[in-house]
């Protein structure tokens, strides 16, 4: 095996034009860590945040290879229960922040964040699953306790996480109301039962909502809390609105009586959950919404497409 590999390396804020492949040492395996030969990875908003400004934070271990998820084959299982050649997904746990991530030909990941999977999906489709569907699944089922009889509001639905959430909720049997702030995006969420143009105020415009997934985040959260029915649960998962915290938020006054607020943090995947996701996806015949596939050598254009918002669906890079 070559002792060098190609990877994207960040040391400071970078625009798409600054992204290029470098030659770096191949990771050396060690106990408790698994080496994966990367077959593909998806681009995430989290990595965009890292690349644009979070890279300057003291807690980012620079230089860093970004990437919070990947799919591939186990190259060296070290002392884990995995086997060389296993089809696997890896995600979170500090990937691309605390230690080098997946924008590379190989990635070394803690064994408890690597999961062998059984799936007939193509590598490009599989690469759209790990972080996106794990976050959607956790938000819908762990946080919202979604049931077939629920009416689900997805605020900010025209993103990869929004598409995945629509797919999972519809497969469960829910009625889904999806919002976007651009009427030109209506076609992207046509599988929802109702589509609403979001002008920032949904209170009084939606009715019967029992569960709400807010992907816009702090910018819209107060309004989401007053738009749902009494007894509803609201899950705040995304930060698409670009506002990361609510200054002056008063839980007593801003959370209506009888409405429940929760949030999903995707840093701690578990094998049972990953297994449940792939079982559900397979059983329901769900095909991940891949927007466009780029080759690894074309990573700069993949990142440019992410910044421009020119791709509808998950951007996947094939390694």
N, C-alpha and C positions, 0 to 999 in steps of 0.2 A: 504494500500500500504506500502511496506517495505520502511524504511527511508534510506536504503543503496542501492547502485547499484555497478555493476562492470564497470570498466573503465580503459583505459590506461592513465597513468599520467606521464608527462615529466617534469624534472627539469633541465636537462643538456643534452648534445649530447648523442645520443644512437644509437647503432647498433642493428640489428635484434635480436641478442641474449639477449639484455637488455630489450626487450619489453615483458611485462607481464601484466596481469589484476590485478588491485587493487580494494579494496572495499572503496568507497568514499560516502559521503552524497548525497542523492538525491537532485537535484536542487529545490529550493523553488520558486514557481511562484510569479510573481509580475506584476503590471500594465505595459502594453506595451510589455510583453514577453509571449511566448507560450511554454508550455512543450510538447515535442514530445516523444512518446515511439518509440524508434528506431527499425526499422525492417531490415535495411541494409544500408551500405554506400560503396562508392568506394574509392580506394586508389588513391592518386594524387601525381604528382611530387612535387607540392607545399608542401605537408606534409613531403615528403622525405627531401626537403631542410630544413624545420623547424627542423626535427629530427636530421639531421646530423650536422648543424652548426648555423642556424638562431636562435635556442633556446637560444643562448648566448646573443642575442641582448637585449638592455635595454627596447625596446618597447614591448617585449613579456611578457605577464602577467603570470609569473610563480608562483606556479606550474600550468601547463596547460594540459588540455585534448585536443589532436590534433583532426583534422577532419574538413574539410571545407564544407562538404555536407552530407546529409542523406535523407532517405525516411522512412516514418513511419506513425503512427496514432496520431492525436492530443489527448493528455491525459488531458491537462488542457488548455482551450482557454483563460483564464484570461478575459481581457476586450476587446478582439479582436472580429472580425466578424466570426471567425472560430468556429467550433462546435466539441465537444468531439467525437472522432471516425472518424473524417475526414481523408481521405487518403491525405497525404501531402508530399511535398518536402521542404527542407530547404537548403540554401546555402549562403556562403560568408558573407560579412558584418562584418568580424572580427572573424568568427567562428574559433576556434582552435588557435587563436593568441591573440586577445583582450579579448576574453572570451572563456569558455570551449566549445569544439567542440563535434564531433559526435562519437568518438571512445568510446562509452558508451551505456548503456542500455536506458538512457534517456538523452535528451539534451534540454536546455532552450535557446530559440532563439528569437531575436527581431521580433515582429509580421510582420514587413515589409520585412522580409527575409524568411517568411513561406508562402507557396502557396498550397492551396487545389487543387488537380488535379483529373481528370477523366481519367483513363487508365485501359486497360485490361491486361497490362503487369504483369508478375509475379513480386514479390517483388525483386528477384535477378536481373531481367532485368530492373526494374524501378530504382534500385540503380545505374545502369550504366549511367543514363540520366543526373541528375541535372547539375553538374558543367561542365561535358564534352560537352554535347549537347548545353548548354547555351553558352559556350565559342565558340564552332564551329558555332553556329547560329549567334552570335554577330559578329564574325570575317567575316563570309561569307556575311551576309545580311546587317548589320549595317555599317561595315567598307569597305567591298569590293563592296557592292551594286551588288551582283552576279545576273546575268541574265541567262536564258537558253542558249543563244547564246554564252556565254563566254567559253574560254579555260582556265581552272583553273590549276595552278601549285601548288601542295602541297609539300613543302620541309620538309622532316622528317616525312613521312606519316605513319611509322610503330609504332605508339603509339595510345592510345585510342582516343585522340583528332583527330589524322590523320584519323583513321577508320571512326569516326563519320562525319568528314568533307567530306570524299569520299561518304558516304551514302547520306548525305544531297544534295551534289552537283549533284550526279548522279540522285537522285530522282527528282531534279529540271530540269534535261535534259542537263547539261553541259558536255563537254568533259573534262576529268580529266587526268592530268599528275602527277604521284606520284613518289617521290624519296625515296631511302633508301641508307645508306652507306654500307649495307651488302647484297650481292646477295642471301644469304640464307633466306632473309626475303621477297623475291619477291612474294612468295605464299600468304603472308598476305595481299597484296594490289592488288590481282589479279582482283578486281572489277574495278580498274582504267583502262582507255583506253590505257595508255602508262606508262611503268615503266622504270625508269632510275636509274642506279647505280651512286650515288653521291660521287664524289671524291673531292668535295670542289669547283669545277668550273663547273657551268652550262651555263655560257655565251657562246653563239655560238653553244651549244648542244641542246637547246630547241628553238622551233619556234612557233610563233603564239599565245603566251601566253598573255592574256588580263588581267588576275587577278592572283595574287600569294599570297599564305598563307605560310609564313615562320615560321615553328615551331622549327627550329634549333636556330634561333635568331641571336644575334649580330655577332656570328662567321661567318655566311654565308650571312648576310644581304646585304653587298655591292655588292656581286656577284649576288644576286637575283635581285637587282635593275637594273643591266645592262643586265640581261638575258631576261627581258620581253620586249614587244613591246612598242613603243611610245604611250602614252595615257593610259597605264596600271596603275592599282592600286596595290600596294604591302602592305600587312598587316603583321606586325610582332607581333606574339602572343606568341610563345613558347620560351623556353630557353634551349632546349635539348642539345645544343652545350656546355653548361657549361660556356659560356661567357655572363656576365650580362649587360655589357655596352660597347659602342664603344668609346675608347679613341682616341681623335684627329679627330672625325667624322666632316666633313665639309659639311653641307647640300647643299651649293651652288655647290660644285664640285662632291660630292658623290651621289647626287640624280640627275639622268640624266634629261635633259630638257624634259618636257612633261610626266614624270613619277611621280606618286603620292604615298606618303608614309604615312601610318597610323598604328595604333596599337590598340588592343582591351584589355581593362582592365575590368575584370569580377566581380568587387566588388559590382555592383549595379544592381542586377536583378529586373525586374518589372513584375507585374502580367500579363500584356498583352503579354509580350514576352514569358513568361513561358506557357501561354495558347496557343499561336501561335505554339510553339515548339511541344507541345503534340498533337495539332490538326493536324499538318503536319506529325508527326511520325505515328499517327493513320491512317490518310488518305492514306499515301503512304505505309503502312504496314511495316514500318521499325522496325526491331528487333535489339536492341542494341548489339554490339559486346562484349559480356561477355567472357573474357578469362578463368577465373576460379573463383569458389565460395569457400570461406573458412568460416567455422563457427567461431563465435566470440571467442570461447575458443582456437581457433587455430590461433589467430591474429599474433603470433610470426612468424609462417610459411608464413602467407600472406605477412608480411613485408619483410621476407627473400626472397620470390619470387620476390618482387618488386626490391629489391637491386640487385638480380642476373639477372634480366631481363629475367626470365625463362618462363614468361607467356605472350602469345600473345593475346592482347585484354585487356579490363578493368578487373582489379582485384576487386572483390566484396566480402565484408564480410557480412555474414548473422547473424543477431542478434536474 
